[in-house]
Amino acid sequence: MPDEVLSQFTQTVREEKKAAPVKKFRYGIIGTGWIAEAHAQVLKNMEDVEVVAMADLIPGKAERFADTWGFDKSKINFYPSHKEMIDNEQLDGVSVCTYNRTHAECTIYALEHGVNVLLEKPFTVTTEEAVACCRAEKKSGKLLSIGFQPRMDRNMQEIKRIVESGELGQVYYIRIGGGRRRGIPNSTFIEQKTAGIGALGDIGCYALDMVLNAIGYPKPLTVTGYKSAFFGANPKYNNPADAARFNVDDFAAGFVRLEGGIVVDFITAWASHIDTPGDTIILGTEGALRIPSTECWNGSVGGPMTLYKDIAGFSTQVTVPLRGDVPGGLFFQKVRSFVDACREGRPAPVPSSQILYNQAIIDGIVKSAEAGKEIEIEIPEI
């Protein structure tokens, strides 16, 4: 009898160890340009994810991309458009890595066909496009997450923790000084027909998200905007061939009023005659926070932050040390959190409902700059 009991126990243990294999998350990549490289690098390292399809408008580009990043092309189907890929594949999720003007089109089509979407930033070009994406997401019941990997940075999360702790009291004024002395990209970034917006959409959206996320994304009400292109369109500062086709903003500024009596004084630049327009500061009724900028700003913290407080009648300041890197890096965490949210039925890591406000501010700056006056920001119901 003891041997029989032991035998039964051993058999049970062996059966429990034979866990059913995790079903692979079937993934597609729409657009195989520069930003897709970062997606490919991290997707290859996820054992529970299988890239089964790639789409690109340029013949042979997706195939060459797969070769470059070491994918087994026999296991991937290649398509000349996102529609053909989605129509012919059973996909769990896609990364939309196309140029800005096609973000909405690709995202809406995927959502309408039951596919979860990780959309690279900026969300879209216009508020109307962003609203259409949000409505498609709501109707589909699928998940749409926007590609703001700085959200995964521990320093960015520390900024939000400080604000939420109440140490600053009631926040009333924010200045965002992210920019570059020289940092104009090329390719599809610099033309209206592909990008739609320039520095505003490339790095301006990161700056806005850093502070808006920290204060809980209050609704934007009005904006006064300005934009220019003194550097990108000038062959003195840009490659002559690129300067000739440059017709987006390389500098933008805005003064934004938010619900709750908060104002945001915003500036972003791909190029200027200064190393940085200045640090980001958050002013509150009980304290203030200074967030150092960097020389080539891309959504990061340039050094230890400083918290200013009055304690027992004395003006004090506390250095907030930089936090370490996250496992796998920010891009890995961005994609990993998207896949996990899809698998587990959790909310999007970077929800479209928040980035809709981000996009409305960017679009408001453009429209105000063109009108030459302050405008109200109108966001339709989703």
Secondary structure, 3 states (H helix, E strand, C coil): CHHHHHHHHHHHHHHHHCCCCCCCEEEEEECCCHHHHHHHHHHCCCCCEEEEEEECCCCCHHHHHHHHCCCCHHHCEEECCHHHHHHHCCCCEEEECCCHHHHHHHHHHHHHCCCEEEEECCCCCCHHHHHHHHHHHHHHCCCEEEECHHHHCHHHHHHHHHHHHCCCCCEEEEEECCCECECCCCHHHHCCCCCCCCHHHHHHHHHHHHHHHHCCCCCEEEEEEEEECCCCCCCCCCCHHHHHHCCCCCEEEEEEEECCCEEEEEEEECECCCCCCCCEEEEECCEEEEECCCCECCCCCCCCEEEEEEECCEEEEEEECCCCCCCCCHHHHHHHHHHHHHHHCCCCCCEHHHHHHHHHHHHHHHHHHHHCCCEECCCCCC
